Amino acid sequence: MTTPAAIRAIVVDDEQLAREELCFLLDQVGGVEIVAQASNGVDALRLAGELHPDLMFLDIQMPGLTGFEVARRLVATDRPPQLVFVTAFDQYAIDAFSVNAVDYVLKPVDADRLEQTLDRARRRLASQQAARMPLAPADLERVIEAVQARQGRRDQLAIRVGERFILVQADEVIHASLIDESIVVVTNSASGTSNYHTLDELQARLDPAVFWRVHRSHLVNITKIKEIVPWFSRNYLLKMKDPKGTEIPVSRSQTRRLREYLQL
């Protein structure tokens, strides 16, 4: 069986120790040839133009050009490398994927996590259209969940609004509904579709004390109810605090729970 060619990579970080540590880990994992190192964005761009690497590991916070500025210049070239952001900060996940990055890895880098990243890079490189591969919603959710797991919290969601993905705090969610086989998530400032396929999956991400499944097609934040409107057969409609004042029906099975909670 033919051994796959090593991935040719450049490592960019303004801290020498960080570069050396990452190079050591890449050597341990195997399958990667480090063709150059750079301590700043200007050198990274120059080396990319000279060496045409398959992959570039980019720190984000660097003097001069940031990692994102380097990335945006690279993706505009004829032969952009695949990009992996390596940083100690997690707030850049969405921006990382706006430039079609392979992955987003937090420092200190874990060898097993790095191996997963390299597997993703190999799949990208094997694709004929790897350089322009669009971000799949599942990829974005996977990264967000990985970041949140590192911090021991699950308080953010990614929703798609048009062609963009935005990150919203879970407590900003007013309601989520199953509409035309998509999960639509609504906040005060945005409305978009979630990557989750069912409300059960979404509900599992959220605080059950706050988010109630009041209907098989609706999940509501009970702290965001504006008005309770009596409906037929002693049921209710919940008028929510979103800009449209959306009215959500409460199923018969959930009416008793709502009455007890609100002491109706």
Helices and strands as residue ranges (DSSP letters): E 7-12, H 16-29, E 32-38, H 41-51, E 55-58, H 67-74, E 82-87, H 93-98, E 103-106, H 111-126, G 130-132, H 137-151, E 156-161, E 164-169, G 170-172, E 175-179, E 182-186, E 191-194, H 199-205, E 211-215, E 218-221, G 222-224, E 225-230, G 232-234, E 236-240, E 247-249, H 252-262
